[in-house]
Amino acid sequence: MPRKKSPTLTEAEYRLMQVLWDRDESSVADVVEAIGDPPLAYNTVLTTMRILEQKGYVRHKAVGRAFIYHTVVARDEAQRSVVAHVLSRFFDGSPRELVLNLLESEAVDDAELDRLRELLDKARSEQ
């Protein structure tokens, strides 16, 4: 039975997207060279780029014999998509439950708490 398509980026897809977000556009060979450790084979990167294109994260243009890929989805948009997926899957769509879970399970320093207070105050004033 084939594996279910991931609604968000898989770990391998995310690694490639990081290269593309940092470089704006790249060929498969450029991504293979930039990917770092652990290295990925050319065919693996090519297959993953095609999957990213099917998912709507990247597009390509032909330049000579090479395909040059560029992102269609911005990094912050992909992050919001992952958060929305986590919210719906694990927290019944409740941002409150997600935030409470994070605050209860993670150490939060004073600077982060100050930033959270600013965001909460801004949200309250906008209501």
Contacts in CASP RR format, 6 or more apart in sequence:
PFRMAT RR
TARGET T0000
AUTHOR 0000-0000-0000
METHOD contacts of the structure
MODEL  1
MPRKKSPTLTEAEYRLMQVLWDRDESSVADVVEAIGDPPLAYNTVLTTMR
ILEQKGYVRHKAVGRAFIYHTVVARDEAQRSVVAHVLSRFFDGSPRELVL
NLLESEAVDDAELDRLRELLDKARSEQ
5 55 0 8 1.000
6 13 0 8 1.000
7 81 0 8 1.000
7 85 0 8 1.000
8 78 0 8 1.000
8 81 0 8 1.000
8 82 0 8 1.000
8 85 0 8 1.000
9 17 0 8 1.000
9 57 0 8 1.000
9 78 0 8 1.000
9 82 0 8 1.000
12 40 0 8 1.000
12 44 0 8 1.000
12 48 0 8 1.000
13 48 0 8 1.000
13 51 0 8 1.000
13 52 0 8 1.000
13 55 0 8 1.000
13 57 0 8 1.000
15 35 0 8 1.000
15 40 0 8 1.000
16 31 0 8 1.000
16 35 0 8 1.000
16 45 0 8 1.000
16 48 0 8 1.000
16 49 0 8 1.000
16 52 0 8 1.000
17 52 0 8 1.000
17 57 0 8 1.000
17 58 0 8 1.000
17 71 0 8 1.000
17 75 0 8 1.000
17 78 0 8 1.000
19 26 0 8 1.000
19 30 0 8 1.000
19 31 0 8 1.000
19 34 0 8 1.000
19 35 0 8 1.000
20 26 0 8 1.000
20 31 0 8 1.000
20 58 0 8 1.000
20 69 0 8 1.000
20 70 0 8 1.000
20 71 0 8 1.000
21 71 0 8 1.000
21 74 0 8 1.000
21 75 0 8 1.000
23 30 0 8 1.000
23 34 0 8 1.000
24 70 0 8 1.000
24 71 0 8 1.000
25 68 0 8 1.000
25 69 0 8 1.000
25 70 0 8 1.000
26 34 0 8 1.000
26 68 0 8 1.000
26 69 0 8 1.000
27 63 0 8 1.000
27 66 0 8 1.000
27 67 0 8 1.000
27 68 0 8 1.000
27 69 0 8 1.000
28 42 0 8 1.000
28 45 0 8 1.000
28 46 0 8 1.000
28 49 0 8 1.000
28 66 0 8 1.000
28 67 0 8 1.000
28 69 0 8 1.000
29 42 0 8 1.000
29 66 0 8 1.000
31 45 0 8 1.000
31 49 0 8 1.000
31 69 0 8 1.000
32 39 0 8 1.000
32 40 0 8 1.000
32 41 0 8 1.000
32 42 0 8 1.000
32 45 0 8 1.000
35 45 0 8 1.000
40 48 0 8 1.000
49 58 0 8 1.000
49 60 0 8 1.000
49 67 0 8 1.000
49 69 0 8 1.000
52 58 0 8 1.000
52 69 0 8 1.000
53 59 0 8 1.000
53 60 0 8 1.000
53 69 0 8 1.000
56 72 0 8 1.000
56 73 0 8 1.000
57 71 0 8 1.000
57 72 0 8 1.000
57 73 0 8 1.000
57 78 0 8 1.000
58 69 0 8 1.000
58 70 0 8 1.000
58 71 0 8 1.000
58 72 0 8 1.000
59 69 0 8 1.000
59 70 0 8 1.000
59 72 0 8 1.000
60 67 0 8 1.000
60 68 0 8 1.000
60 69 0 8 1.000
60 70 0 8 1.000
61 67 0 8 1.000
61 68 0 8 1.000
61 70 0 8 1.000
62 68 0 8 1.000
73 81 0 8 1.000
83 98 0 8 1.000
86 98 0 8 1.000
87 93 0 8 1.000
87 94 0 8 1.000
87 95 0 8 1.000
87 98 0 8 1.000
90 98 0 8 1.000
91 97 0 8 1.000
91 98 0 8 1.000
91 101 0 8 1.000
108 116 0 8 1.000
END
